[in-house]
Amino acid sequence: MGEIEDNDFSLNISRYVSTAEPEVEIDLSATHTELADIEKQIQESTAKHNAFLKELGLSPLPAPDR
């Protein structure tokens, strides 16, 4: 009751209960490793795809700008 009195008898829930959600922690090292692996997979897949295109006599996919 004392806390309610200290808050001018306000019964607003946000005065007594926090609704804030904690921020999600991001492991930057793991994320970087995951992105590097994905980039490697993209390069390998593009090279494989271009080999198939070459066999078919078609133009290869353009190399990504790096």
C-alpha positions, -999 to 999 in steps of 0.1 A, spaced: 0 0 0 29 23 7 42 20 -28 7 28 -42 6 59 -19 41 69 -31 28 68 -67 -1 91 -58 -26 62 -57 -21 55 -94 -30 19 -103 -14 21 -137 2 -13 -143 32 1 -160 42 18 -127 46 -16 -110 54 -41 -138 80 -36 -164 69 -45 -199 103 -40 -215 118 -70 -232 155 -76 -230 175 -71 -262 185 -103 -279 223 -107 -277 239 -114 -311 272 -134 -312 290 -113 -338 318 -139 -342 293 -167 -349 273 -145 -373 305 -135 -392 315 -172 -395 280 -181 -407 280 -154 -433 315 -163 -445 304 -200 -449 273 -188 -469 295 -167 -491 317 -197 -498 287 -218 -506 274 -191 -530 308 -190 -548 310 -228 -551 274 -231 -563 279 -204 -589 311 -221 -602 292 -254 -605 263 -238 -622 286 -220 -646 302 -253 -655 268 -267 -664 260 -235 -684 293 -239 -703 285 -275 -712 252 -263 -726 269 -235 -746 253 -208 -726 267 -177 -710 280 -180 -674 265 -160 -646 284 -128 -639 310 -129 -612 298 -110 -581 315 -76 -574 339 -80 -545 
